[in-house]
Amino acid sequence: MSWAPVASEAPAPAAAGTWIVLADAGGICEALVDRLRADGHTCVCIARTGDTPGEDSRENNAQAEAIAAAVAAARTALAPLTGTVFGWGLDVAAPPGPFSPGQVEAARGLLALAGVLPACSLGPLWIATRGAVAVGGSDVPDARDARDARDARDARDARDARDARDARDAPDALDAVDAPGAAALWGMGRVLGREQPDAAPRLVDLDPAGSVVANAAQLHRALTAIDRGEDQLAARGDRMLGLRLHRTRADRAHTLALAADAGYLVTGGLGRLGLAVAEWLVARGARHVILVARSRPGEEAARRIAALEAQGARVAVASADVGDLAALREAIAAAGVPALRGVIHAAGQAHQALLAGEPWQDFAQVLGAKAAGAWNLHELTRDQPLDFFVMFSSIAGLLGFGGMGSYAAANSYLDALAAHRRARGLPALSVAWGLWAQDLVPALAAHGARVGLVPFATAGGLAALEALIARGATHAVVASVDWPRHLQDRGGDVPPLLRDLRDLRETMAAPPSAHAAAADRPLLSSLSGLSDQDLADRLAAHVAGTASETLGYPRYHALPRQRGLFDLGFDSLLAMDLRRRLARDFGRAFPATLVFDHPTIERLAAHLASCLADELCARPTAPALERPQVRAAVPAPASGGSRPASGFAARRCRADRDRRHRLPVPGRRRRSRHVLAAPARRPRRDLRDGAV
Ligand SMILES: NC(=O)c1ccc[n+]([C@@H]2O[C@H](COP(=O)([O-])OP(=O)(O)OC[C@H]3O[C@@H](n4cnc5c(N)ncnc54)[C@H](OP(=O)(O)O)[C@@H]3O)[C@@H](O)[C@H]2O)c1
């Protein structure tokens, strides 16, 4: 990871607009509002209520609901909207653990906003934090190298230089992360960008050393003068930096020698990776290992533990919820191992849900195992001379996979906590893993394949872990990624985060818009000028084929068109995937709730027809030469003659024209509904041919 300087643009002359500002209590947003008003904008501020969350803060949703109502009211009252600033993350500070009052209020507030977004467009949505990400040490020169390399078209030299300096500068020198709790908002923002592209979330971390006035100036600059493509920014002094991912060469193999008279703790120790890590620890000389989990070992785990004990190690299984500080302390004490010298935090769970609909309780549970667990381990061991403190994070926190908002939030917290610890002189490493092949379950493999993650061998993962510990790294991504596949999952976009990746240079050589253009033109052209029935049929066939592919069937696999997609095997992730595919095919964004709101093939096709009507009537009919391809897939009408040209799209064109002239269009809605509700009567051949 590195931070590259990004250029400021001259602020565009501001057309007066409206900003919704969810203001912090510290005054940064207030000063920002002064600046925006001086630019001629109107600002609607929503203050934090500052309500103390209930005794169990994870269960108190009332505040989030109030925020949602306030934002919705502000949105309907004013137009046009220029954007929204979510500033509550600026109040997240001490104590730096998760579930501090400021952190809970900010995360719940953003969750509430995510729920409002599908109903009313509030984007672009700026999410501001302060001191939530680490920028510094070898990071910035890294970025300079990458830029130089691009200019000189000599990436290899730059990579070698970077690797040499990495080795020289290790351990990483990072600036303080005072508010790791706010980093959870970064994970949420990244996922929100995938789930609700219309919201176009942008993240900006303000300088923790800056004054209120300086921070407000930084935020104002980010809002008005930074390249609009940049979506992950850090302001430090007068520098504005954009987050970039770089590939580094794997370090030479290291072999750690662990102390036989010390204790080593593995949370999630009975899980897929936990047991593999325990075996690796013992292979490196550990003789006292504690495995923490809430459950007891199953048959397979017991067998592997017995094998470790046969090698001379003592393995204690401690039952505790890592999110419960007292229980964790007690369990470690009860294990009766020598003083700890190493901690591997691999406890965690994921919960699949769109942020727009995720209840706070579910969100908090995911944060509890990973983030609260990490913080509790930090609290319990901060005075012990550890050799390593490793947290198992995930690339999902960085790339932001749809449906994994709480998981991304928890992993982003781990990354920030590593920097927080390191800045205090404590060992820390957060590894954002890709997909391990170890005991890979089919559902995970399928999800990985969809987003471009290629499973890597356990031995490779452990070797990377060992090398990173030996090098004193603080944060690293270890993943095997099929980047073209990943970009496909993103709809062809190359986000700034990935711009400096050597692997993507060639893909980036083609302008991003070319992907969309290539994808959308033939399909939309083939739809223009069709009769209502043809349009409905073609769209239903296309949706059916795409839904089949999303489920892993061939395109021609016949799915019942009136049955609920969720009864046919869809879940929230697959619903996201279907939406993404349709967005790619039609070259436009659809709300995250698309499949939830229109949960059958027939209803989805009908909705697409109404969404696309305006565009279809504005688009010229496909030239004659393109038509035979389409016609071949569609049986001729019974009469054998051509269909009437007065299709739904054409009628919509007329209706739009009439509306412009303020002429009433009697019966328009009724006719449209009738046409669109007509059941698709396509023979199966349409699906096989992938009609549109
Ligand atoms: N496997 C991968 O490819 C991969 C990729 C990226 C990141 N990671 C991360 O690596 C870590 C390990 O992954 P894994 O594949 O081994 O997962 P796993 O097989 O699901 O194991 C996770 C373990 O965590 C324990 N756990 C969950 N919540 C807990 C809590 N509140 N307190 C105590 N223990 C808890 C579970 O045991 P109990 O239910 O018995 O408590 C389980 O044994 C996770 O943090 C995961 O996010 C894994």
The ligand as an ORCA input file, in Angstrom:
! r2SCAN-3c Opt
* xyz 0 1
  N      -9.805    -18.624      4.949
  C      -9.543    -17.607      4.139
  O      -9.355    -17.771      2.930
  C      -9.449    -16.225      4.703
  C      -9.286    -15.169      3.813
  C      -9.187    -13.880      4.311
  C      -9.236    -13.666      5.669
  N      -9.406    -14.720      6.515
  C      -9.473    -14.467      7.935
  O      -8.685    -15.378      8.628
  C      -9.312    -15.743      9.852
  C      -9.471    -17.239      9.916
  O     -10.230    -17.670      8.820
  P     -10.779    -19.151      8.719
  O     -10.985    -19.418      7.293
  O      -9.895    -20.050      9.494
  O     -12.189    -18.988      9.410
  P     -13.018    -20.113     10.175
  O     -12.675    -21.470      9.691
  O     -14.429    -19.679     10.103
  O     -12.518    -19.976     11.654
  C     -12.804    -18.857     12.421
  C     -12.759    -19.268     13.844
  O     -13.026    -18.137     14.635
  C     -13.746    -18.591     15.779
  N     -14.555    -17.475     16.259
  C     -15.480    -16.765     15.595
  N     -16.006    -15.837     16.381
  C     -15.393    -15.952     17.584
  C     -15.500    -15.263     18.801
  N     -16.362    -14.250     18.964
  N     -14.721    -15.646     19.827
  C     -13.861    -16.687     19.693
  N     -13.700    -17.355     18.549
  C     -14.465    -17.007     17.506
  C     -14.627    -19.736     15.287
  O     -14.794    -20.711     16.274
  P     -16.092    -20.740     17.221
  O     -17.258    -20.560     16.338
  O     -16.015    -22.064     17.878
  O     -15.912    -19.635     18.155
  C     -13.756    -20.343     14.176
  O     -13.053    -21.453     14.639
  C     -10.648    -15.015      9.897
  O     -10.502    -13.870     10.643
  C     -10.897    -14.674      8.461
  O     -11.649    -13.493      8.345
  C      -9.523    -16.001      6.054
*
